[in-house]
Amino acid sequence: MNIYVDFDNTVYDTKRLTDSMILGVAEAVSENKNLSIDEVLEKINREYDPSKDNIYLYCEAISDFYGMDKEVLYRKVDFELDNGRERVYPDTWNFFNILKDKGHNIVLLTFIPNQNQVYQMKKLIGSGLAKYYNILIMTASPKYEIDIDYHNGIFFDDEPITVQKLYDNNPYKVYRVRRKNAKYSHIDIEKKGIEEIENFNEVDLDII
């Protein structure tokens, strides 16, 4: 069976990555231009929207603003992306190993704007999870509107609207993954019949 698994905030703590990248960029600017790091952080947090903006394009913009080499900022971002294993939620490793042992296909199903696909690939490779995925689907279209076999798939996702729309496609099963302190963890889902889990240890493996 195809097991469709979202990436950000489902298997990977994206907020920790974002916070680390922003801090690294701010430290580089602060050191290079002898500025208060709080001042630089305030500017970045005011301007940069991680759900929409490309971090590399933002590094270009902020390097132009401060008059410094953008490569210095790129290196800060790349370091965090390349060392992403620690941001994988710990229960993911065992769950993926079990799925592989059972002979399932693990499919990465992630929504990502076209300008961010290279960034997402770097994130995936740095996480160490790439070897587990049989298929990679990075879509700029809603996950519930693409050409896949929903009826014979199991879906894991954190985003409430996406989960509810996937459920409307009558999949074999859909789980809402509600990690503590994640982006959408404060939002309840409206539809009954959707199982919520906080981590993969809560999945009934007898039905998969």
C-alpha positions as CSV (number, residue, x, y, z in Angstrom):
1,M,0.0,0.0,0.0
2,N,1.1,3.6,-0.6
3,I,1.6,5.5,2.7
4,Y,1.5,9.2,1.9
5,V,3.5,11.2,4.6
6,D,3.7,14.9,4.8
7,F,7.1,16.3,5.8
8,D,7.0,19.7,7.6
9,N,5.6,19.4,11.1
10,T,4.7,15.8,10.5
11,V,8.1,14.0,10.5
12,Y,10.3,17.1,10.7
13,D,10.3,20.0,13.3
14,T,10.3,22.8,10.8
15,K,9.9,25.5,13.4
16,R,13.2,24.5,15.0
17,L,14.9,24.7,11.6
18,T,13.4,28.1,10.9
19,D,14.5,29.5,14.3
20,S,18.0,28.1,13.8
21,M,18.4,29.5,10.3
22,I,17.1,33.0,11.4
23,L,19.4,33.0,14.4
24,G,22.4,32.0,12.2
25,V,21.7,34.7,9.6
26,A,21.2,37.3,12.3
27,E,24.5,36.3,14.0
28,A,26.4,36.6,10.7
29,V,25.0,40.1,10.1
30,S,25.6,41.2,13.6
31,E,29.2,40.0,13.6
32,N,29.9,41.3,10.1
33,K,28.4,44.8,10.6
34,N,28.9,45.2,14.4
35,L,25.2,45.5,15.1
36,S,23.0,44.4,17.9
37,I,21.8,40.9,17.2
38,D,18.4,41.8,18.7
39,E,18.1,44.6,16.2
40,V,18.8,42.3,13.3
41,L,16.5,39.6,14.6
42,E,13.7,42.1,15.0
43,K,14.1,43.0,11.3
44,I,14.2,39.4,10.1
45,N,11.2,38.3,12.2
46,R,9.2,41.3,10.9
47,E,10.0,40.7,7.2
48,Y,10.6,37.0,6.7
49,D,7.6,34.7,6.3
50,P,8.8,31.1,6.3
51,S,5.5,29.8,4.9
52,K,5.8,31.9,1.7
53,D,9.4,33.3,1.3
54,N,12.4,31.6,-0.1
55,I,15.2,31.7,2.5
56,Y,17.9,32.1,-0.1
57,L,16.1,35.0,-1.8
58,Y,15.7,36.6,1.6
59,C,19.4,36.2,2.3
60,E,20.1,38.1,-1.0
61,A,17.8,40.9,0.0
62,I,19.2,41.3,3.5
63,S,22.8,41.1,2.3
64,D,22.0,43.9,-0.1
65,F,20.4,45.9,2.6
66,Y,23.4,45.5,4.9
67,G,26.0,45.6,2.2
68,M,27.6,42.2,2.8
69,D,28.5,39.0,1.0
70,K,25.4,36.9,0.5
71,E,27.5,33.7,0.5
72,V,28.2,34.2,4.2
73,L,24.5,34.0,4.8
74,Y,24.0,31.1,2.4
75,R,26.6,29.1,4.4
76,K,24.7,29.7,7.6
77,V,21.5,28.4,6.0
78,D,23.2,25.4,4.4
79,F,24.8,24.4,7.7
80,E,21.4,24.1,9.3
81,L,19.8,22.3,6.3
82,D,22.7,19.8,6.1
83,N,22.5,18.9,9.8
84,G,18.8,18.2,10.0
85,R,18.7,14.7,11.4
86,E,18.2,16.1,14.9
87,R,15.0,17.9,13.8
88,V,13.4,14.6,12.7
89,Y,10.8,13.7,15.3
90,P,12.3,10.6,17.0
91,D,9.3,8.3,16.6
92,T,9.6,8.7,12.8
93,W,12.6,6.4,12.4
94,N,11.0,3.3,14.0
95,F,7.7,4.0,12.2
96,F,9.4,4.2,8.8
97,N,11.4,1.0,9.4
98,I,8.3,-0.8,10.3
99,L,6.5,0.4,7.2
100,K,9.5,-0.7,5.0
101,D,9.6,-4.1,6.8
102,K,5.9,-4.6,5.9
103,G,6.6,-3.9,2.3
104,H,4.7,-0.6,2.0
105,N,5.7,2.3,-0.3
106,I,6.4,5.4,1.6
107,V,5.5,8.4,-0.5
108,L,6.6,12.0,0.4
109,L,3.6,14.2,-0.2
110,T,4.4,17.8,0.5
111,F,3.0,21.1,-0.6
112,I,5.7,23.5,-1.6
113,P,5.7,26.6,-3.9
114,N,7.7,26.2,-7.0
115,Q,10.4,28.6,-5.9
116,N,11.0,26.6,-2.8
117,Q,11.5,23.1,-4.2
118,V,15.3,23.1,-4.2
119,Y,15.1,24.3,-0.6
120,Q,12.8,21.4,0.3
121,M,15.0,18.9,-1.4
122,K,18.0,20.2,0.7
123,K,15.9,19.9,3.8
124,L,14.9,16.3,2.9
125,I,18.4,15.2,2.2
126,G,19.8,16.8,5.3
127,S,17.2,15.1,7.4
128,G,18.5,11.6,6.5
129,L,14.9,10.5,5.6
130,A,15.3,10.5,1.8
131,K,16.4,6.8,1.7
132,Y,13.0,5.7,3.1
133,Y,10.8,7.3,0.4
134,N,9.9,5.2,-2.6
135,I,8.3,8.2,-4.3
136,L,8.7,12.0,-3.9
137,I,5.7,14.2,-4.7
138,M,6.3,17.9,-4.2
139,T,3.3,19.7,-5.4
140,A,2.3,23.4,-5.8
141,S,-1.3,22.2,-6.1
142,P,-3.4,21.2,-3.1
143,K,-2.7,17.7,-2.0
144,Y,-6.3,16.7,-2.3
145,E,-6.5,17.8,-6.0
146,I,-3.7,15.8,-7.6
147,D,-3.7,12.6,-9.7
148,I,-3.1,9.9,-7.2
149,D,-5.1,6.9,-6.0
150,Y,-6.7,8.3,-2.8
151,H,-8.9,5.3,-2.2
152,N,-6.0,2.8,-1.7
153,G,-3.7,5.2,0.3
154,I,-3.1,6.0,3.9
155,F,-2.3,9.7,4.6
156,F,-0.5,11.4,7.4
157,D,-0.6,15.2,7.5
158,D,-0.7,18.0,10.1
159,E,-2.6,20.7,8.3
160,P,-6.3,20.7,9.4
161,I,-7.9,21.9,6.1
162,T,-5.7,19.5,4.0
163,V,-6.6,16.6,6.3
164,Q,-10.3,17.3,6.0
165,K,-10.1,17.6,2.2
166,L,-8.2,14.4,2.0
167,Y,-10.8,12.7,4.1
168,D,-13.5,13.9,1.5
169,N,-11.6,11.9,-1.2
170,N,-12.5,8.6,0.7
171,P,-9.0,7.3,1.3
172,Y,-8.3,4.0,3.0
173,K,-7.4,6.0,6.1
174,V,-6.2,9.5,7.0
175,Y,-4.5,10.6,10.2
176,R,-4.1,14.1,11.5
177,V,-0.7,14.4,13.1
178,R,-0.9,16.9,15.9
179,R,2.6,17.5,17.2
180,K,2.9,19.5,20.4
181,N,3.7,23.2,19.7
182,A,3.7,22.7,15.9
183,K,2.4,25.2,13.5
184,Y,-1.3,24.0,13.5
185,S,-1.4,22.2,16.8
186,H,-3.8,24.9,18.2
187,I,-6.4,24.3,15.5
188,D,-9.1,21.6,15.9
189,I,-10.5,19.7,13.0
190,E,-14.2,19.8,12.4
191,K,-14.9,16.4,10.7
192,K,-15.6,13.4,12.8
193,G,-14.0,10.1,11.8
194,I,-10.6,11.5,11.4
195,E,-8.1,10.0,13.8
196,E,-5.7,12.4,15.5
197,I,-2.3,11.2,16.8
198,E,0.4,13.1,18.5
199,N,3.2,10.8,17.3
200,F,3.6,7.6,15.2
201,N,3.8,5.4,18.3
202,E,0.0,5.9,18.5
203,V,-0.7,4.3,15.1
204,D,-2.4,0.9,15.2
205,L,0.0,-1.1,13.0
206,D,-2.4,-4.0,12.7
207,I,-4.5,-2.1,10.2
208,I,-1.6,-1.0,8.1
